[in-house]
Amino acid sequence: MSSLESVIVEIRAAEGGADAKLLVEEQLAIYVRLGGRRSL
């Protein structure tokens, strides 16, 4: 696996209001934890 200095991840809520916002927040938390574990 190559070494990266920064990663850009775009997560869009689209339609769904508050439920979509909660889903995006959960997905972001997952990606942040994964990046931390892999030192990204």
C-alpha positions, 0 to 999 in steps of 0.5 A, a space after each residue: 500500500 502506498 503512503 499518502 499525506 492526505 485523503 479527500 473523501 466526499 460524502 453527500 447526504 442528498 435527500 432525506 433530511 435529518 436521517 440522511 445527516 445522521 447517516 453521513 455523520 456515522 459514515 464520517 466517523 467510520 472513515 476517520 477511525 479507519 484512517 486513524 488505524 491505517 495512519 492516513 
